[in-house]
Amino acid sequence: MSKTQNNAQSDTHEVFNQAQGLENYNAFDADHILKFWVNQFGGQWGEFSLRDFGYHVGHELLEAGFLANKHHPEFQSHDRFGHRIDQVNYHPAYHQLMSHAIEHAHCSLPWNSSKAGAHVVRGAMAFLHTHADPGSGCPLTMTFASVPAISVQKDVAARWLPKILSKVYDPSNKPWFEKQGVTIGMAMTEKQGGSDVRANTTRASAIREAGPGKLYSLVGHKWFCSAPMCDGFLVLAKVAERLSCFLVPRWREDGSKNPIHIQRLKDKLGNQSNASSEIEFRGAHGYLLGEEGSGIKTIIQMVALTRYDCMLGSSALMAQAAKEAIWHTSHRQAFGKNLHEQALMLNVLADLAIEAEAALAISMRIAHALDNIENPEEAALIRSATAIGKYWICKRAIQHTYEAMECVGGVAYVNDNVLSRLYREAPVNAIWEGSGNVQCLDLLRVLHREPETLNALIAELEKVSGKHRLFDKRLDRMQKALNDKSNIEVHARRIIEDLALLWQSATLLIYGEHSIAKAFIESRLASEQYHQYGTLNADIDLAAIVERAMPKL
């Protein structure tokens, strides 16, 4: 047999009609919708830094994200000489992701800058970072969110905040006071209590002198401690029966290891680049933040911001999923034309696009409120709207990422495609930082105790009263449900879902494009039940919606 004949037999097929990966691009410049909402809420001045941030996300950090999720963190309890070190070892790609984000002010921008729109610009950074790797976003958001809680205790804040806000990432395993930059974690959940932190059994006692800012000794356990290589952790523990908040460093003041013993790392469905652990405190030293007994009041300032970042993170998952689906189908032919031009696929893609944009819109609306928190109405809106957004967006992301995966087909189900990671990642934001029922109950509690929060929310919704009959009808139904105090807890999910859809609709009507608002309202408010994606009406300009969401490379 000749060499030519042998080659002909070995070449079984030619690879064609396959999309190229959405990579080697500027993730900010390519995202028309993100730029639109950054500009709507006063973040135009940050475009230069966001463009630089987006370039790295769309290039080397995409690969770093794959590597960090392939090579999982590994726990090392002792060194080779038998010393207890409680160290978690990460792949270098994880440190690359962390370093890039911190150096670009992901954790510090709103606290270091007095510019209007600083939370909006920082929110866009968090959104873009999620495109590269959601897992490393966990310690980033905790570090960002720790600032208000630590600021409660001025003497502790004076020592810690300069390092938190320094824009320096130092992953070395050494005392925090020897570093220029530090990261902060959080540990609240215990086995017996879960979301009921008042059931915590961890105990704290003063070492020498009791009181705010003083050192206490903590004994107990935490069922979830994410990012256990952080330099310090906000922790709830009881002093007598008074639930209190502490900043617990990994190293003691004398340079010895603080006895925070890692029991194991969690083997999780998703969020795999991030280490989550079970820990025990065996007399660990911690600084009391605020007064004894004010633990929930103190730590809720951190939790409120991590919940907001759950909104941002899930919005980013949805946006990336929609972009991946649109990009892939626009480069693949089926039944005689590009797949994204086929009527039914076009309907699904447009539906995914408006869902993702509505999620981003209310996330950026919260960022705008954070930038104007000195306004009592904006502060009140944050307290109610964050629970609504956390509940709704984080739940919607799960079905959304799956539907995008189905658009791409079988190749999306394998682990070297980013969509499979997005789908595994999607549930975590709905579960952590307070699950759906917790968000509902928190909302009801806030509305009962702080009526001004309901007034602020209703005022936001009433800005568009009379602009669409479906909106007005749903608003009337929601207000009647709120007035039915006898069944309000039973109907809490129905109420919060109505509020979410109304708030998204109002935000799109006030600040967004009219065509997107119209498509959203007429598909989301027209019936009692929300349908599967791909059920938009034929009179909606589906192609224009998909073109708006198409990555602009």
Steps between C-alpha positions, in 0.01 A plus 500: 500500500639843409551782750228701323250218536584460871438873571168490317379217719614665828323834433149409612344845491549876484404715801259770389175668614645534852508829691827642627522565873395837640852593607789736431272802514430795728218386729401860579518650152310203357211539746269775376245431773749528786633828362144630466415437866834629629432824314137521615611504864795737483796271444625653171816626665607142569498385137878517459568273798208272408634468147841398638333261745285351225798445272672272751174322584447420132856384445729330752252495790256280310771235486588564865136435589505161329826406673382611844186288462690198368768500773300520820630640831675240716506495879831440680449459875868453600841568353747218445646550848164447670409862577133591465477762222135487382595610152298490178709485184361652180603475137698809384207593273286565808757746632516660154125562512510635854798725436347654188171578672650647818758708316219647287304604816228233481488499884582862572376746237180627670676532836801688357316723252249775563398517134135455418454164332786323681275210604374476142853476360604250767180302429598480134842368603339228712268417209795468259715300744223241524542438127852376571429315826208527743674299776775749574226761520408358842803632696495816289142583595555414866803729513302779334196445722694481828582871504178639657495230769865546596453878494265464798809453718724800437818374666486165316408675176801731529734200486314278252331725245820645348604144414153401374490806275863495387444333157778254588446123483732296721410128519791407725425309819630748754359742760267770367705779660802400289304547176417807293167356388253255658177321414200438725266201531189422701386207718149501644327169420511212750380141464203524733376841391552563130333831420388533864816661633337555840541125548879536482697331777846654448603672823721803557656625822716804564871420527598790724252785469146486359353754264502628140832454323635266767631148440278203582564126486259303276416129537261330259451401138377637168336276240587735214804723481570607144848595384680378814833654393361848557693701757204556727137393539187665628351250743192481721543359852318531829633688802278343767178502294578821312569429131799713405719566196876445493784551254705182537847510334683187382802614703520628858656829603814322624562346155380150588230314308151572625342158573247500216509136397370406157316169522456446127420678174150459359470296179252729321285478190637829369700799622795266478787745470400635842575298812216461749580336830382377837700650785538479877609778735715363780552816701543721193554868574258753348428872533150595613337731244249727671325418823437153639160386372506715184635219280215480250473877470873517425541207262178570305682797347738251339224253412293770327787572262585136434132446413524791259805337344298178462268706280794627297655154475181332381436787257846439359439125465181572308662761278792272419267207432288710263809630320646152462169370358462793259863483391492125438171494311604796284800299374322172439266409214198274524225431249633743243590814698678617812349339807439831677284609204263206531171633639468275803866528601477876453211507745697306763810717459302824525323373812835411661634844408219701657508288817873565537462872434219537753720331761791733427269804502382454859848399616635828366202681649614374843856613421359844422313500831821405684667799335222719644452326835500833686155552345252338744273379218790330320620340824148373568474361147823302549365327810196358322618471139815301576295213644269511199784500249697233685196271506393547139818539295685218673209261442451607139868438421465124544239445229656773288847344483346162421296644212809667356683168526220335304532764226863404452423129520704199604836678487379730781456202731869410504728662753732675257208726403435795730123442500529182703685699767239776494225243555682337795573843641145634474342346815761627744387862510141391564605281796783693666455829684142405584289264289171592333282454806742702712480788250120488511490503880763774520296711260182453702689584819645818351167612355336447842769668710604774257192618310708766326666223298164398355417863434828545310439188293140592417612852409751349256229285342243777484732709285370299205137459603274556203766417242395139441172329592671168582732677742212679670301177534792312658579791732140501626514123562823528691373775726189299584720201592711720728185618676387141571692468828335169594664310212801715427764242595326222305494724193847650556652348188213621283541848643876516456475369143237761414723766655800378303319505167347840573835645606676364192221636281513842666879519473490414129223756440674780690861447400506246215412465134126511432506192275667288770257622767200426276623148417572428866166624633287333235674165548538505880185674624241369254416176681494344845770245417842570356559288189814333367745719309409549137136599542520867391226635278553526125453879498822548702811590298693189598789561262563849641510364857750231402712750308511724809637209707740368234866534612656783295846369419 
